[in-house]
Amino acid sequence: MEKGWVEIYSTAHEYKALMAKDLLENEGIKAVVLNQHDSAYTTFGELGVFVDEANKTKAVELLKNLKH
């Protein structure tokens, strides 16, 4: 991930990562989902949601009720 971006949410479920991304983008925060699943065994690994460091506090607050 590029410098200045921080992971604020991670999950093993793609739909949850996409929900988090959509929620953030609806609030004007650019978010990126990074798929870290193992390529051979897609049930292993996490998907991370990243935002710019400047938006970290607001993004964490928005996602605090979203279960991992």
N, CA, C and O atoms as a Maestro MAE file, in Angstrom:
{
 s_m_m2io_version
 :::
 2.0.0
}

f_m_ct {
 s_m_title
 :::
 protein
 m_atom[272] {
  # First column is atom index #
  i_m_mmod_type
  r_m_x_coord
  r_m_y_coord
  r_m_z_coord
  i_m_residue_number
  s_m_chain_name
  s_m_pdb_residue_name
  s_m_pdb_atom_name
  i_m_atomic_number
  :::
  1 25 0.852 -1.174 0.000 1 A "MET " " N  " 7
  2 3 0.000 0.000 0.000 1 A "MET " " CA " 6
  3 2 0.893 1.232 0.000 1 A "MET " " C  " 6
  4 15 1.992 1.225 0.554 1 A "MET " " O  " 8
  5 25 0.404 2.271 -0.624 2 A "GLU " " N  " 7
  6 3 1.178 3.504 -0.713 2 A "GLU " " CA " 6
  7 2 1.351 4.160 0.649 2 A "GLU " " C  " 6
  8 15 0.542 3.970 1.558 2 A "GLU " " O  " 8
  9 25 2.412 4.928 0.769 3 A "LYS " " N  " 7
  10 3 2.683 5.652 2.002 3 A "LYS " " CA " 6
  11 2 1.555 6.647 2.279 3 A "LYS " " C  " 6
  12 15 1.034 7.280 1.360 3 A "LYS " " O  " 8
  13 25 1.187 6.775 3.547 4 A "GLY " " N  " 7
  14 3 0.147 7.705 3.927 4 A "GLY " " CA " 6
  15 2 -1.227 7.061 4.051 4 A "GLY " " C  " 6
  16 15 -2.184 7.724 4.453 4 A "GLY " " O  " 8
  17 25 -1.340 5.792 3.714 5 A "TRP " " N  " 7
  18 3 -2.600 5.062 3.835 5 A "TRP " " CA " 6
  19 2 -2.516 4.135 5.033 5 A "TRP " " C  " 6
  20 15 -1.473 3.529 5.279 5 A "TRP " " O  " 8
  21 25 -3.605 4.019 5.781 6 A "VAL " " N  " 7
  22 3 -3.626 3.156 6.965 6 A "VAL " " CA " 6
  23 2 -4.820 2.203 6.887 6 A "VAL " " C  " 6
  24 15 -5.885 2.544 6.373 6 A "VAL " " O  " 8
  25 25 -4.605 1.005 7.413 7 A "GLU " " N  " 7
  26 3 -5.688 0.028 7.461 7 A "GLU " " CA " 6
  27 2 -6.570 0.342 8.661 7 A "GLU " " C  " 6
  28 15 -6.082 0.460 9.785 7 A "GLU " " O  " 8
  29 25 -7.865 0.477 8.421 8 A "ILE " " N  " 7
  30 3 -8.771 0.808 9.511 8 A "ILE " " CA " 6
  31 2 -9.805 -0.278 9.759 8 A "ILE " " C  " 6
  32 15 -10.582 -0.196 10.710 8 A "ILE " " O  " 8
  33 25 -9.814 -1.298 8.902 9 A "TYR " " N  " 7
  34 3 -10.790 -2.373 9.059 9 A "TYR " " CA " 6
  35 2 -10.272 -3.597 8.329 9 A "TYR " " C  " 6
  36 15 -9.698 -3.479 7.247 9 A "TYR " " O  " 8
  37 25 -10.470 -4.776 8.914 10 A "SER " " N  " 7
  38 3 -10.125 -6.005 8.220 10 A "SER " " CA " 6
  39 2 -11.160 -7.074 8.532 10 A "SER " " C  " 6
  40 15 -11.752 -7.096 9.611 10 A "SER " " O  " 8
  41 25 -11.363 -7.952 7.570 11 A "THR " " N  " 7
  42 3 -12.349 -9.006 7.699 11 A "THR " " CA " 6
  43 2 -11.992 -10.155 6.763 11 A "THR " " C  " 6
  44 15 -11.247 -9.971 5.800 11 A "THR " " O  " 8
  45 25 -12.512 -11.310 7.042 12 A "ALA " " N  " 7
  46 3 -12.316 -12.459 6.162 12 A "ALA " " CA " 6
  47 2 -13.399 -12.518 5.090 12 A "ALA " " C  " 6
  48 15 -13.335 -13.356 4.190 12 A "ALA " " O  " 8
  49 25 -14.393 -11.636 5.179 13 A "HIS " " N  " 7
  50 3 -15.542 -11.672 4.277 13 A "HIS " " CA " 6
  51 2 -15.537 -10.492 3.309 13 A "HIS " " C  " 6
  52 15 -15.540 -9.331 3.717 13 A "HIS " " O  " 8
  53 25 -15.528 -10.817 2.020 14 A "GLU " " N  " 7
  54 3 -15.469 -9.766 1.007 14 A "GLU " " CA " 6
  55 2 -16.658 -8.808 1.092 14 A "GLU " " C  " 6
  56 15 -16.486 -7.598 0.944 14 A "GLU " " O  " 8
  57 25 -17.862 -9.335 1.331 15 A "TYR " " N  " 7
  58 3 -19.033 -8.463 1.368 15 A "TYR " " CA " 6
  59 2 -18.941 -7.433 2.499 15 A "TYR " " C  " 6
  60 15 -19.430 -6.313 2.351 15 A "TYR " " O  " 8
  61 25 -18.320 -7.800 3.629 16 A "LYS " " N  " 7
  62 3 -18.169 -6.850 4.735 16 A "LYS " " CA " 6
  63 2 -17.164 -5.756 4.383 16 A "LYS " " C  " 6
  64 15 -17.364 -4.588 4.717 16 A "LYS " " O  " 8
  65 25 -16.088 -6.141 3.709 17 A "ALA " " N  " 7
  66 3 -15.093 -5.154 3.289 17 A "ALA " " CA " 6
  67 2 -15.713 -4.166 2.297 17 A "ALA " " C  " 6
  68 15 -15.451 -2.965 2.366 17 A "ALA " " O  " 8
  69 25 -16.534 -4.674 1.379 18 A "LEU " " N  " 7
  70 3 -17.173 -3.801 0.405 18 A "LEU " " CA " 6
  71 2 -18.225 -2.908 1.055 18 A "LEU " " C  " 6
  72 15 -18.403 -1.762 0.644 18 A "LEU " " O  " 8
  73 25 -18.925 -3.425 2.068 19 A "MET " " N  " 7
  74 3 -19.876 -2.600 2.815 19 A "MET " " CA " 6
  75 2 -19.155 -1.452 3.513 19 A "MET " " C  " 6
  76 15 -19.620 -0.312 3.489 19 A "MET " " O  " 8
  77 25 -18.017 -1.757 4.134 20 A "ALA " " N  " 7
  78 3 -17.232 -0.736 4.820 20 A "ALA " " CA " 6
  79 2 -16.761 0.327 3.827 20 A "ALA " " C  " 6
  80 15 -16.849 1.523 4.102 20 A "ALA " " O  " 8
  81 25 -16.267 -0.111 2.686 21 A "LYS " " N  " 7
  82 3 -15.799 0.820 1.656 21 A "LYS " " CA " 6
  83 2 -16.938 1.719 1.196 21 A "LYS " " C  " 6
  84 15 -16.768 2.934 1.099 21 A "LYS " " O  " 8
  85 25 -18.096 1.133 0.914 22 A "ASP " " N  " 7
  86 3 -19.246 1.923 0.465 22 A "ASP " " CA " 6
  87 2 -19.686 2.935 1.518 22 A "ASP " " C  " 6
  88 15 -20.002 4.080 1.196 22 A "ASP " " O  " 8
  89 25 -19.705 2.508 2.765 23 A "LEU " " N  " 7
  90 3 -20.097 3.405 3.854 23 A "LEU " " CA " 6
  91 2 -19.159 4.606 3.919 23 A "LEU " " C  " 6
  92 15 -19.610 5.745 4.044 23 A "LEU " " O  " 8
  93 25 -17.870 4.353 3.834 24 A "LEU " " N  " 7
  94 3 -16.889 5.431 3.875 24 A "LEU " " CA " 6
  95 2 -17.025 6.363 2.673 24 A "LEU " " C  " 6
  96 15 -16.999 7.584 2.823 24 A "LEU " " O  " 8
  97 25 -17.168 5.787 1.489 25 A "GLU " " N  " 7
  98 3 -17.255 6.611 0.292 25 A "GLU " " CA " 6
  99 2 -18.546 7.431 0.258 25 A "GLU " " C  " 6
  100 15 -18.571 8.525 -0.305 25 A "GLU " " O  " 8
  101 25 -19.613 6.908 0.857 26 A "ASN " " N  " 7
  102 3 -20.850 7.683 0.954 26 A "ASN " " CA " 6
  103 2 -20.684 8.901 1.851 26 A "ASN " " C  " 6
  104 15 -21.453 9.858 1.757 26 A "ASN " " O  " 8
  105 25 -19.679 8.866 2.723 27 A "GLU " " N  " 7
  106 3 -19.379 9.988 3.612 27 A "GLU " " CA " 6
  107 2 -18.242 10.848 3.064 27 A "GLU " " C  " 6
  108 15 -17.743 11.737 3.755 27 A "GLU " " O  " 8
  109 25 -17.835 10.585 1.826 28 A "GLY " " N  " 7
  110 3 -16.816 11.408 1.176 28 A "GLY " " CA " 6
  111 2 -15.383 11.005 1.481 28 A "GLY " " C  " 6
  112 15 -14.458 11.779 1.236 28 A "GLY " " O  " 8
  113 25 -15.186 9.805 2.013 29 A "ILE " " N  " 7
  114 3 -13.836 9.325 2.331 29 A "ILE " " CA " 6
  115 2 -13.425 8.278 1.308 29 A "ILE " " C  " 6
  116 15 -14.069 7.236 1.191 29 A "ILE " " O  " 8
  117 25 -12.357 8.550 0.567 30 A "LYS " " N  " 7
  118 3 -11.856 7.579 -0.412 30 A "LYS " " CA " 6
  119 2 -11.278 6.384 0.344 30 A "LYS " " C  " 6
  120 15 -10.467 6.541 1.256 30 A "LYS " " O  " 8
  121 25 -11.714 5.186 -0.054 31 A "ALA " " N  " 7
  122 3 -11.262 3.966 0.599 31 A "ALA " " CA " 6
  123 2 -10.853 2.938 -0.453 31 A "ALA " " C  " 6
  124 15 -11.374 2.925 -1.568 31 A "ALA " " O  " 8
  125 25 -9.908 2.078 -0.072 32 A "VAL " " N  " 7
  126 3 -9.413 1.034 -0.957 32 A "VAL " " CA " 6
  127 2 -9.476 -0.291 -0.199 32 A "VAL " " C  " 6
  128 15 -9.112 -0.363 0.975 32 A "VAL " " O  " 8
  129 25 -9.947 -1.346 -0.890 33 A "VAL " " N  " 7
  130 3 -9.964 -2.688 -0.301 33 A "VAL " " CA " 6
  131 2 -8.778 -3.456 -0.871 33 A "VAL " " C  " 6
  132 15 -8.612 -3.546 -2.087 33 A "VAL " " O  " 8
  133 25 -7.963 -4.003 0.010 34 A "LEU " " N  " 7
  134 3 -6.813 -4.803 -0.395 34 A "LEU " " CA " 6
  135 2 -7.095 -6.247 -0.022 34 A "LEU " " C  " 6
  136 15 -7.238 -6.579 1.155 34 A "LEU " " O  " 8
  137 25 -7.173 -7.108 -1.038 35 A "ASN " " N  " 7
  138 3 -7.456 -8.523 -0.835 35 A "ASN " " CA " 6
  139 2 -6.156 -9.245 -0.495 35 A "ASN " " C  " 6
  140 15 -5.248 -9.329 -1.322 35 A "ASN " " O  " 8
  141 25 -6.079 -9.761 0.724 36 A "GLN " " N  " 7
  142 3 -4.879 -10.467 1.169 36 A "GLN " " CA " 6
  143 2 -5.138 -11.955 1.338 36 A "GLN " " C  " 6
  144 15 -4.413 -12.640 2.060 36 A "GLN " " O  " 8
  145 25 -6.194 -12.460 0.658 37 A "HIS " " N  " 7
  146 3 -6.490 -13.889 0.703 37 A "HIS " " CA " 6
  147 2 -5.382 -14.662 0.013 37 A "HIS " " C  " 6
  148 15 -4.784 -14.182 -0.950 37 A "HIS " " O  " 8
  149 25 -5.116 -15.838 0.500 38 A "ASP " " N  " 7
  150 3 -4.162 -16.735 -0.123 38 A "ASP " " CA " 6
  151 2 -4.696 -17.120 -1.501 38 A "ASP " " C  " 6
  152 15 -5.878 -17.439 -1.630 38 A "ASP " " O  " 8
  153 25 -3.867 -17.098 -2.514 39 A "SER " " N  " 7
  154 3 -4.335 -17.376 -3.873 39 A "SER " " CA " 6
  155 2 -4.725 -18.840 -4.077 39 A "SER " " C  " 6
  156 15 -5.566 -19.136 -4.925 39 A "SER " " O  " 8
  157 25 -4.138 -19.743 -3.328 40 A "ALA " " N  " 7
  158 3 -4.464 -21.164 -3.474 40 A "ALA " " CA " 6
  159 2 -5.638 -21.566 -2.588 40 A "ALA " " C  " 6
  160 15 -6.437 -22.424 -2.963 40 A "ALA " " O  " 8
  161 25 -5.742 -20.952 -1.421 41 A "TYR " " N  " 7
  162 3 -6.804 -21.282 -0.465 41 A "TYR " " CA " 6
  163 2 -7.527 -19.998 -0.086 41 A "TYR " " C  " 6
  164 15 -7.160 -19.327 0.879 41 A "TYR " " O  " 8
  165 25 -8.550 -19.667 -0.848 42 A "THR " " N  " 7
  166 3 -9.196 -18.368 -0.671 42 A "THR " " CA " 6
  167 2 -9.968 -18.229 0.636 42 A "THR " " C  " 6
  168 15 -10.491 -17.153 0.929 42 A "THR " " O  " 8
  169 25 -10.048 -19.292 1.422 43 A "THR " " N  " 7
  170 3 -10.701 -19.171 2.722 43 A "THR " " CA " 6
  171 2 -9.734 -18.677 3.789 43 A "THR " " C  " 6
  172 15 -10.146 -18.387 4.912 43 A "THR " " O  " 8
  173 25 -8.449 -18.580 3.450 44 A "PHE " " N  " 7
  174 3 -7.441 -18.084 4.387 44 A "PHE " " CA " 6
  175 2 -7.028 -16.671 4.005 44 A "PHE " " C  " 6
  176 15 -6.812 -16.368 2.831 44 A "PHE " " O  " 8
  177 25 -6.923 -15.823 5.001 45 A "GLY " " N  " 7
  178 3 -6.472 -14.461 4.750 45 A "GLY " " CA " 6
  179 2 -7.557 -13.447 5.026 45 A "GLY " " C  " 6
  180 15 -8.702 -13.795 5.314 45 A "GLY " " O  " 8
  181 25 -7.188 -12.217 4.935 46 A "GLU " " N  " 7
  182 3 -8.077 -11.104 5.269 46 A "GLU " " CA " 6
  183 2 -8.177 -10.139 4.099 46 A "GLU " " C  " 6
  184 15 -7.338 -10.131 3.199 46 A "GLU " " O  " 8
  185 25 -9.210 -9.340 4.135 47 A "LEU " " N  " 7
  186 3 -9.346 -8.202 3.245 47 A "LEU " " CA " 6
  187 2 -9.233 -6.968 4.123 47 A "LEU " " C  " 6
  188 15 -9.916 -6.866 5.142 47 A "LEU " " O  " 8
  189 25 -8.386 -6.039 3.741 48 A "GLY " " N  " 7
  190 3 -8.193 -4.828 4.524 48 A "GLY " " CA " 6
  191 2 -8.790 -3.624 3.829 48 A "GLY " " C  " 6
  192 15 -8.733 -3.510 2.604 48 A "GLY " " O  " 8
  193 25 -9.364 -2.723 4.614 49 A "VAL " " N  " 7
  194 3 -9.891 -1.461 4.081 49 A "VAL " " CA " 6
  195 2 -8.939 -0.363 4.539 49 A "VAL " " C  " 6
  196 15 -8.671 -0.203 5.729 49 A "VAL " " O  " 8
  197 25 -8.439 0.384 3.566 50 A "PHE " " N  " 7
  198 3 -7.449 1.427 3.830 50 A "PHE " " CA " 6
  199 2 -8.003 2.798 3.475 50 A "PHE " " C  " 6
  200 15 -8.767 2.946 2.521 50 A "PHE " " O  " 8
  201 25 -7.607 3.796 4.256 51 A "VAL " " N  " 7
  202 3 -7.956 5.194 3.986 51 A "VAL " " CA " 6
  203 2 -6.699 6.046 4.170 51 A "VAL " " C  " 6
  204 15 -5.710 5.604 4.754 51 A "VAL " " O  " 8
  205 25 -6.764 7.261 3.665 52 A "ASP " " N  " 7
  206 3 -5.679 8.212 3.862 52 A "ASP " " CA " 6
  207 2 -5.567 8.526 5.361 52 A "ASP " " C  " 6
  208 15 -6.579 8.634 6.053 52 A "ASP " " O  " 8
  209 25 -4.351 8.670 5.847 53 A "GLU " " N  " 7
  210 3 -4.117 8.944 7.272 53 A "GLU " " CA " 6
  211 2 -4.936 10.116 7.797 53 A "GLU " " C  " 6
  212 15 -5.379 10.099 8.945 53 A "GLU " " O  " 8
  213 25 -5.137 11.128 6.969 54 A "ALA " " N  " 7
  214 3 -5.870 12.320 7.388 54 A "ALA " " CA " 6
  215 2 -7.331 12.003 7.719 54 A "ALA " " C  " 6
  216 15 -7.969 12.745 8.465 54 A "ALA " " O  " 8
  217 25 -7.856 10.923 7.178 55 A "ASN " " N  " 7
  218 3 -9.253 10.542 7.404 55 A "ASN " " CA " 6
  219 2 -9.418 9.401 8.405 55 A "ASN " " C  " 6
  220 15 -10.531 8.919 8.615 55 A "ASN " " O  " 8
  221 25 -8.337 8.973 9.013 56 A "LYS " " N  " 7
  222 3 -8.368 7.803 9.885 56 A "LYS " " CA " 6
  223 2 -9.384 7.928 11.027 56 A "LYS " " C  " 6
  224 15 -10.207 7.031 11.214 56 A "LYS " " O  " 8
  225 25 -9.342 9.000 11.773 57 A "THR " " N  " 7
  226 3 -10.212 9.163 12.939 57 A "THR " " CA " 6
  227 2 -11.682 9.123 12.541 57 A "THR " " C  " 6
  228 15 -12.475 8.419 13.166 57 A "THR " " O  " 8
  229 25 -12.046 9.865 11.515 58 A "LYS " " N  " 7
  230 3 -13.440 9.890 11.060 58 A "LYS " " CA " 6
  231 2 -13.860 8.522 10.536 58 A "LYS " " C  " 6
  232 15 -14.973 8.071 10.805 58 A "LYS " " O  " 8
  233 25 -12.983 7.860 9.792 59 A "ALA " " N  " 7
  234 3 -13.302 6.549 9.216 59 A "ALA " " CA " 6
  235 2 -13.502 5.498 10.310 59 A "ALA " " C  " 6
  236 15 -14.435 4.699 10.236 59 A "ALA " " O  " 8
  237 25 -12.644 5.493 11.311 60 A "VAL " " N  " 7
  238 3 -12.777 4.548 12.425 60 A "VAL " " CA " 6
  239 2 -14.098 4.777 13.143 60 A "VAL " " C  " 6
  240 15 -14.784 3.821 13.505 60 A "VAL " " O  " 8
  241 25 -14.452 6.029 13.350 61 A "GLU " " N  " 7
  242 3 -15.714 6.355 14.014 61 A "GLU " " CA " 6
  243 2 -16.905 5.850 13.202 61 A "GLU " " C  " 6
  244 15 -17.860 5.318 13.767 61 A "GLU " " O  " 8
  245 25 -16.855 6.013 11.894 62 A "LEU " " N  " 7
  246 3 -17.958 5.572 11.033 62 A "LEU " " CA " 6
  247 2 -18.125 4.052 11.048 62 A "LEU " " C  " 6
  248 15 -19.239 3.543 10.930 62 A "LEU " " O  " 8
  249 25 -17.019 3.340 11.194 63 A "LEU " " N  " 7
  250 3 -17.060 1.876 11.110 63 A "LEU " " CA " 6
  251 2 -17.119 1.191 12.472 63 A "LEU " " C  " 6
  252 15 -17.105 -0.039 12.530 63 A "LEU " " O  " 8
  253 25 -17.185 1.941 13.564 64 A "LYS " " N  " 7
  254 3 -17.091 1.331 14.888 64 A "LYS " " CA " 6
  255 2 -18.178 0.309 15.168 64 A "LYS " " C  " 6
  256 15 -17.964 -0.599 15.971 64 A "LYS " " O  " 8
  257 25 -19.329 0.426 14.537 65 A "ASN " " N  " 7
  258 3 -20.406 -0.527 14.780 65 A "ASN " " CA " 6
  259 2 -20.460 -1.670 13.776 65 A "ASN " " C  " 6
  260 15 -21.314 -2.551 13.881 65 A "ASN " " O  " 8
  261 25 -19.556 -1.660 12.809 66 A "LEU " " N  " 7
  262 3 -19.512 -2.719 11.811 66 A "LEU " " CA " 6
  263 2 -18.707 -3.880 12.374 66 A "LEU " " C  " 6
  264 15 -17.531 -3.725 12.703 66 A "LEU " " O  " 8
  265 25 -19.329 -5.022 12.482 67 A "LYS " " N  " 7
  266 3 -18.662 -6.197 13.055 67 A "LYS " " CA " 6
  267 2 -17.673 -6.781 12.049 67 A "LYS " " C  " 6
  268 15 -17.898 -6.734 10.840 67 A "LYS " " O  " 8
  269 25 -16.575 -7.330 12.568 68 A "HIS " " N  " 7
  270 3 -15.555 -7.946 11.729 68 A "HIS " " CA " 6
  271 2 -16.023 -9.327 11.366 68 A "HIS " " C  " 6
  272 15 -15.324 -10.049 10.656 68 A "HIS " " O  " 8
  :::
 }
 m_bond[271] {
  # First column is bond index #
  i_m_from
  i_m_to
  i_m_order
  :::
  1 1 2 1
  2 2 3 1
  3 3 4 2
  4 3 5 1
  5 5 6 1
  6 6 7 1
  7 7 8 2
  8 7 9 1
  9 9 10 1
  10 10 11 1
  11 11 12 2
  12 11 13 1
  13 13 14 1
  14 14 15 1
  15 15 16 2
  16 15 17 1
  17 17 18 1
  18 18 19 1
  19 19 20 2
  20 19 21 1
  21 21 22 1
  22 22 23 1
  23 23 24 2
  24 23 25 1
  25 25 26 1
  26 26 27 1
  27 27 28 2
  28 27 29 1
  29 29 30 1
  30 30 31 1
  31 31 32 2
  32 31 33 1
  33 33 34 1
  34 34 35 1
  35 35 36 2
  36 35 37 1
  37 37 38 1
  38 38 39 1
  39 39 40 2
  40 39 41 1
  41 41 42 1
  42 42 43 1
  43 43 44 2
  44 43 45 1
  45 45 46 1
  46 46 47 1
  47 47 48 2
  48 47 49 1
  49 49 50 1
  50 50 51 1
  51 51 52 2
  52 51 53 1
  53 53 54 1
  54 54 55 1
  55 55 56 2
  56 55 57 1
  57 57 58 1
  58 58 59 1
  59 59 60 2
  60 59 61 1
  61 61 62 1
  62 62 63 1
  63 63 64 2
  64 63 65 1
  65 65 66 1
  66 66 67 1
  67 67 68 2
  68 67 69 1
  69 69 70 1
  70 70 71 1
  71 71 72 2
  72 71 73 1
  73 73 74 1
  74 74 75 1
  75 75 76 2
  76 75 77 1
  77 77 78 1
  78 78 79 1
  79 79 80 2
  80 79 81 1
  81 81 82 1
  82 82 83 1
  83 83 84 2
  84 83 85 1
  85 85 86 1
  86 86 87 1
  87 87 88 2
  88 87 89 1
  89 89 90 1
  90 90 91 1
  91 91 92 2
  92 91 93 1
  93 93 94 1
  94 94 95 1
  95 95 96 2
  96 95 97 1
  97 97 98 1
  98 98 99 1
  99 99 100 2
  100 99 101 1
  101 101 102 1
  102 102 103 1
  103 103 104 2
  104 103 105 1
  105 105 106 1
  106 106 107 1
  107 107 108 2
  108 107 109 1
  109 109 110 1
  110 110 111 1
  111 111 112 2
  112 111 113 1
  113 113 114 1
  114 114 115 1
  115 115 116 2
  116 115 117 1
  117 117 118 1
  118 118 119 1
  119 119 120 2
  120 119 121 1
  121 121 122 1
  122 122 123 1
  123 123 124 2
  124 123 125 1
  125 125 126 1
  126 126 127 1
  127 127 128 2
  128 127 129 1
  129 129 130 1
  130 130 131 1
  131 131 132 2
  132 131 133 1
  133 133 134 1
  134 134 135 1
  135 135 136 2
  136 135 137 1
  137 137 138 1
  138 138 139 1
  139 139 140 2
  140 139 141 1
  141 141 142 1
  142 142 143 1
  143 143 144 2
  144 143 145 1
  145 145 146 1
  146 146 147 1
  147 147 148 2
  148 147 149 1
  149 149 150 1
  150 150 151 1
  151 151 152 2
  152 151 153 1
  153 153 154 1
  154 154 155 1
  155 155 156 2
  156 155 157 1
  157 157 158 1
  158 158 159 1
  159 159 160 2
  160 159 161 1
  161 161 162 1
  162 162 163 1
  163 163 164 2
  164 163 165 1
  165 165 166 1
  166 166 167 1
  167 167 168 2
  168 167 169 1
  169 169 170 1
  170 170 171 1
  171 171 172 2
  172 171 173 1
  173 173 174 1
  174 174 175 1
  175 175 176 2
  176 175 177 1
  177 177 178 1
  178 178 179 1
  179 179 180 2
  180 179 181 1
  181 181 182 1
  182 182 183 1
  183 183 184 2
  184 183 185 1
  185 185 186 1
  186 186 187 1
  187 187 188 2
  188 187 189 1
  189 189 190 1
  190 190 191 1
  191 191 192 2
  192 191 193 1
  193 193 194 1
  194 194 195 1
  195 195 196 2
  196 195 197 1
  197 197 198 1
  198 198 199 1
  199 199 200 2
  200 199 201 1
  201 201 202 1
  202 202 203 1
  203 203 204 2
  204 203 205 1
  205 205 206 1
  206 206 207 1
  207 207 208 2
  208 207 209 1
  209 209 210 1
  210 210 211 1
  211 211 212 2
  212 211 213 1
  213 213 214 1
  214 214 215 1
  215 215 216 2
  216 215 217 1
  217 217 218 1
  218 218 219 1
  219 219 220 2
  220 219 221 1
  221 221 222 1
  222 222 223 1
  223 223 224 2
  224 223 225 1
  225 225 226 1
  226 226 227 1
  227 227 228 2
  228 227 229 1
  229 229 230 1
  230 230 231 1
  231 231 232 2
  232 231 233 1
  233 233 234 1
  234 234 235 1
  235 235 236 2
  236 235 237 1
  237 237 238 1
  238 238 239 1
  239 239 240 2
  240 239 241 1
  241 241 242 1
  242 242 243 1
  243 243 244 2
  244 243 245 1
  245 245 246 1
  246 246 247 1
  247 247 248 2
  248 247 249 1
  249 249 250 1
  250 250 251 1
  251 251 252 2
  252 251 253 1
  253 253 254 1
  254 254 255 1
  255 255 256 2
  256 255 257 1
  257 257 258 1
  258 258 259 1
  259 259 260 2
  260 259 261 1
  261 261 262 1
  262 262 263 1
  263 263 264 2
  264 263 265 1
  265 265 266 1
  266 266 267 1
  267 267 268 2
  268 267 269 1
  269 269 270 1
  270 270 271 1
  271 271 272 2
  :::
 }
}
